[in-house]
């Protein structure tokens, strides 16, 4: 489980992808983000798990499954 603070960004890649750009500059692809997280420019602190067992067509960063 990791905790990350950053900004939610929408990237128009393929069918579109929601990402979290951390304060340290790392980009995470959000795995099935809830409706309330789908807000471009929203500053958040999230807790979740890095999912190494799934792949993405966007390939913008590690996949983060949000728990909180």
MIDOSE-1310 file (N, C-alpha, C; in nm, 2 decimals, decimal comma, always signed):
residues 68
xxxx	+0,09/-0,12/+0,00/+0,00/+0,00/+0,00/+0,09/+0,12/+0,00; +0,06/+0,22/-0,09/+0,13/+0,35/-0,09/+0,03/+0,46/-0,07; +0,09/+0,58/-0,03/+0,01/+0,70/-0,02/+0,08/+0,80/-0,11; +0,00/+0,87/-0,19/+0,05/+0,96/-0,29/-0,03/+1,09/-0,29
xxxx	+0,03/+1,20/-0,29/-0,03/+1,33/-0,30/+0,00/+1,39/-0,44; -0,10/+1,44/-0,51/-0,07/+1,50/-0,64/-0,20/+1,55/-0,71; -0,19/+1,57/-0,84/-0,30/+1,63/-0,92/-0,36/+1,53/-1,01; -0,49/+1,52/-1,02/-0,56/+1,43/-1,11/-0,55/+1,50/-1,25
xxxx	-0,51/+1,42/-1,35/-0,50/+1,47/-1,49/-0,57/+1,37/-1,58; -0,65/+1,43/-1,68/-0,71/+1,34/-1,78/-0,61/+1,35/-1,90; -0,58/+1,23/-1,96/-0,49/+1,23/-2,08/-0,57/+1,17/-2,19; -0,58/+1,23/-2,30/-0,66/+1,19/-2,42/-0,57/+1,09/-2,50
xxxx	-0,55/+0,98/-2,45/-0,47/+0,87/-2,51/-0,57/+0,76/-2,54; -0,58/+0,72/-2,66/-0,68/+0,61/-2,70/-0,82/+0,65/-2,66; -0,88/+0,57/-2,57/-1,01/+0,60/-2,52/-1,01/+0,70/-2,40; -0,89/+0,74/-2,36/-0,87/+0,84/-2,25/-0,83/+0,76/-2,12
xxxx	-0,75/+0,83/-2,04/-0,70/+0,77/-1,92/-0,69/+0,88/-1,81; -0,73/+0,84/-1,69/-0,71/+0,93/-1,57/-0,58/+0,90/-1,50; -0,51/+1,00/-1,47/-0,38/+0,98/-1,41/-0,37/+1,06/-1,28; -0,27/+1,03/-1,20/-0,23/+1,11/-1,08/-0,08/+1,14/-1,10
xxxx	-0,06/+1,27/-1,11/+0,08/+1,32/-1,12/+0,12/+1,36/-0,98; +0,22/+1,29/-0,92/+0,25/+1,31/-0,78/+0,34/+1,44/-0,76; +0,35/+1,49/-0,64/+0,43/+1,61/-0,61/+0,57/+1,59/-0,65; +0,62/+1,46/-0,65/+0,76/+1,44/-0,69/+0,77/+1,42/-0,84
xxxx	+0,66/+1,43/-0,92/+0,67/+1,42/-1,06/+0,64/+1,28/-1,12; +0,61/+1,18/-1,04/+0,58/+1,05/-1,10/+0,43/+1,05/-1,14; +0,41/+0,98/-1,25/+0,27/+0,96/-1,30/+0,22/+0,82/-1,28; +0,10/+0,81/-1,23/+0,04/+0,68/-1,20/-0,09/+0,68/-1,28
xxxx	-0,12/+0,57/-1,35/-0,25/+0,55/-1,42/-0,35/+0,50/-1,31; -0,46/+0,57/-1,30/-0,56/+0,53/-1,20/-0,65/+0,41/-1,26; -0,65/+0,30/-1,18/-0,73/+0,18/-1,22/-0,87/+0,20/-1,18; -0,96/+0,20/-1,27/-1,11/+0,22/-1,25/-1,14/+0,32/-1,15
xxxx	-1,10/+0,45/-1,17/-1,12/+0,56/-1,07/-1,27/+0,58/-1,05; -1,31/+0,61/-0,93/-1,45/+0,64/-0,90/-1,49/+0,78/-0,97; -1,61/+0,80/-0,98/-1,67/+0,92/-1,04/-1,61/+1,05/-0,98; -1,60/+1,05/-0,85/-1,56/+1,17/-0,78/-1,41/+1,20/-0,80
xxxx	-1,33/+1,11/-0,85/-1,19/+1,13/-0,88/-1,17/+1,18/-1,03; -1,27/+1,17/-1,11/-1,26/+1,21/-1,25/-1,28/+1,36/-1,27; -1,19/+1,43/-1,21/-1,20/+1,58/-1,21/-1,05/+1,63/-1,25; -1,03/+1,67/-1,37/-0,90/+1,72/-1,41/-0,86/+1,84/-1,33
xxxx	-0,74/+1,83/-1,27/-0,69/+1,94/-1,19/-0,71/+1,93/-1,04; -0,78/+1,83/-1,00/-0,82/+1,81/-0,86/-0,69/+1,76/-0,78; -0,66/+1,83/-0,67/-0,55/+1,79/-0,58/-0,60/+1,69/-0,48; -0,53/+1,58/-0,47/-0,58/+1,47/-0,38/-0,46/+1,41/-0,31
xxxx	-0,49/+1,34/-0,20/-0,40/+1,24/-0,14/-0,47/+1,11/-0,14; -0,41/+1,01/-0,21/-0,47/+0,88/-0,23/-0,39/+0,77/-0,16; -0,46/+0,66/-0,12/-0,39/+0,54/-0,08/-0,43/+0,43/-0,17; -0,34/+0,35/-0,21/-0,37/+0,24/-0,30/-0,26/+0,14/-0,31
xxxx	-0,28/+0,05/-0,41/-0,19/-0,05/-0,44/-0,14/-0,05/-0,58; -0,01/-0,06/-0,60/+0,04/-0,07/-0,74/+0,01/-0,21/-0,79; -0,05/-0,21/-0,91/-0,10/-0,33/-0,98/+0,00/-0,37/-1,08; +0,09/-0,46/-1,05/+0,19/-0,51/-1,15/+0,13/-0,63/-1,23
xxxx	+0,01/-0,67/-1,19/-0,05/-0,79/-1,25/-0,14/-0,76/-1,37; -0,16/-0,62/-1,40/-0,24/-0,58/-1,51/-0,16/-0,49/-1,60; -0,20/-0,48/-1,73/-0,14/-0,40/-1,83/-0,23/-0,29/-1,88; -0,18/-0,19/-1,94/-0,26/-0,08/-2,00/-0,21/-0,05/-2,14
xxxx	-0,30/-0,01/-2,22/-0,27/+0,04/-2,36/-0,20/+0,18/-2,35; -0,23/+0,26/-2,25/-0,18/+0,39/-2,24/-0,03/+0,40/-2,20; +0,01/+0,31/-2,11/+0,15/+0,30/-2,07/+0,21/+0,44/-2,03; +0,13/+0,51/-1,94/+0,18/+0,64/-1,89/+0,25/+0,63/-1,76
xxxx	+0,24/+0,52/-1,69/+0,30/+0,50/-1,56/+0,25/+0,38/-1,49; +0,29/+0,36/-1,37/+0,25/+0,24/-1,29/+0,10/+0,25/-1,27; +0,03/+0,14/-1,26/-0,11/+0,14/-1,24/-0,14/+0,14/-1,09; -0,22/+0,23/-1,05/-0,26/+0,25/-0,91/-0,41/+0,22/-0,89
xxxx	-0,43/+0,12/-0,81/-0,57/+0,09/-0,77/-0,60/+0,16/-0,64; -0,69/+0,25/-0,64/-0,72/+0,34/-0,53/-0,80/+0,27/-0,42; -0,76/+0,27/-0,30/-0,84/+0,22/-0,19/-0,90/+0,33/-0,10; -0,84/+0,44/-0,09/-0,89/+0,56/-0,01/-0,86/+0,68/-0,08
